[in-house]
Amino acid sequence: ILGFSLQQVYQMYVFGVTLATALVTRYCLKKMFASEGVALTGTALYLLSSYRLANVYVRAAVGEYSAMIFLPVVVYGLWRIYNQPKPGGRLAWLPLAVGFTGLLQTHLLTTEMVGLFTLLFCLARLKQTLRRPVLPSLCRAAGAALVWNLWFLVPLAQYMAAGACRISGRYSAADLYDSAAWPAQIFMMFGGGNMDAATGEGYA
């Protein structure tokens, strides 16, 4: 409508996401470490991480690199909840709720993985997790994220229950094994897709 080509609009989106990722990461690290140097160094490392660069420039994984805006917010949210000085800390739950809301609205797989690691983190620090004010803050964050996203989660659940939203095709354990990432691929700077275990051929 404004005269920009689709490619230009996409490039502007990538720039906007990169800028947002930098600003959010710097803010979270500054809050956590109270050091501008640490915040800027951490932000640079995060922006230039090979996985993020591959998502942006190789895979064009829009949802995935958009979700990376909110990963530092989740980390900061957990840090704030577990380090709040006294019960009833002012909105200590808010960053974690905002972080998971952002993940839900950008990339479901990332949300599931981060949710799993958050659960493992809470279990690893179980004694502290079950104490006040940590547990009430975690419950508030989970409740707020759930309520804020009901407009999306309820239709999604309905579509999945009706079978209208599903992965097409039949897959077995052998199929999953054949298309899994090999250990060496996990540490590649720029991956080019998966590799068939039977043939050794790679595909996107």
N, C-alpha and C positions, 0 to 999 in steps of 0.2 A: 504493500500500500504506500509506503514511504519512498519507494524507488530503489531499495537495496535488493541485490540478488540473494538467492538462497545461500550461496556460499559465503557471502559477506555477513549475512545474519548469523550463520553458524560460527564464523570466526569471531564475531562480536560476543557470542555466547561463551565460547571457549575463553576469551579474554576476561569476561565477567566472572566466570566460575573460578579462573585462576586468581583473579584479584580477591574475590571473596574468600577463597581458600587461604591466601596469604594473610589477609586481615584477621580472619577468625583464628587461625593457628597462632599468629603472633599475640593476639589478645589472650588466648588460653594459656600459652606458655608464660607470658608476662605475669599473669595472675598466679600461676603455680610456682614459678621460680623467683619472682620479684627481681628479674635481671633482664635488661634490654638486650644484652649480648647473647644470653642463652636463648631468649625468645627469637631473635633474628637468625641465629645459627640454626635452631631447630626448624624454623619456618623454611629456610633455604633448603635444608636437607629433605624436608617433607615435600616441598614443591618439586625438587629435582630427583626424587626417588625414582628408580627405574620403573617400578610398577605403575606409578602415576603417569609418567611420561609415555609408557607403552599404551596405557588406557586412552590417553589423549591423542597421540600422534600415530599409533600403529593400529590399535583395535577400534578407535573411535567409540569407545564404550561410554556413551553419554551418561547413562544413569549411574554407572559405577564411579566415574570420576566426579560427577556431581555429588554423590554421596560422601566423597572424601572431604567435602567441606565440613561435614558434621562429625567425623571421627574424632577430631580434637575436642569437640564440645562434649562428647560422651566421656572421654578420658578426664576432662576438666570437671565434669559433673560428678563422676565417681570420686575424684580427688577432693572435691569440695564437701561432699557428703561425709566422707571418712575422716576429714580433717576439720570439720566445723568445731569451734571451740566449746560450745555449750548447747544444751537442748534448746530446741526452738530457734535454731539459727535462721536468720532472715532468708527465706526462700532458697535454702541450700539445695532443695530438690529441683529447682527450676532448670538449671543447665542440662541435667540429665534428661529431663522430659523433653526439652527443646531438641537435644541431640537425637534422641530416638524418633521424634516426630520428623525431623529432617531426613533421617535414614529411611523411614517408612515411605515418605513421599518421593524418594528418588530411586531406591534400589532395594527390593525385598530380600535378595540373597545376602547382601551386605548386612541388612538388618538382622537376619537369622544368625549369621556368623558372629556379629557383635553381641547379640543377645546371649548366645552360647558362652562366649568368652566372659561376658559380664557375670553370668551365673557362676562360672568356674572361679572368677575372682572373688565373688561374694562367699562362695563355699570355702575357698582357701583362707579367707579371713573371717571364718564363721563366728568366732567369739565376739569379734567387734561388730559383725553384721547384726547379731541378735540383740545388741545393746541399743539403748537410747543414746543419742538421737538418730543413729544410723538407720535402724530398721524402719521407723516411721517416715523418714525422708525417702528411703527407697520405695516404700509403698506409695507415698504421695507422687513420686516421679512416675512410677508405673501406672498409677491410676489416671494421672493427668494426661500422659501420652496416649493411653487407651481411649479416654473420653474425647480428647481433641481429634482423634483419627477415626472415630466411629463412622463418620460419613463415608470413609473409604473402606474400612474393614468390614462393615456389614454387607455392602454390595459385593465385595470380594468373596466373602464367605458364602453368600447366596449363589454367586456364579460357580464357585467351586463345588458346592453341594449339588447344584443342578447339572454338573458335568459340562457346563458351557465354557469353563476356563480350565484347560488342562493341556498337558504336553502331549502332542499327537504321536502316535506310533507306539509300538511295544518294545520294551527294553528289558533285558535280563541282566543278571550279575556279570555275565561274560561281556555283554555290551559295555557295561560301566567300566570293567577292567580294561577293555581294549581302548577306551577313549580317555582314560585317566592320565593325568600328568605324571611323568616320571620324576624321581627325586632331582635329577640334574636339571630338569626344566623349571623346577620351582625357583632355582637360583639363577636362571638365565637373566641377562640384562634386558633383552627384548625378545620375548617369546613369540613364536609364529603359529601358535595353535597347539593342538594335541597331537599325539603320535599313536598310531595303531600298533598295539603290542604284537599282533600276529605278523604283520607285514613290515613293520618298522617305518612305514611311510607317514609323513606328517600331513595334517590338514587343518584348516582354519575352523 
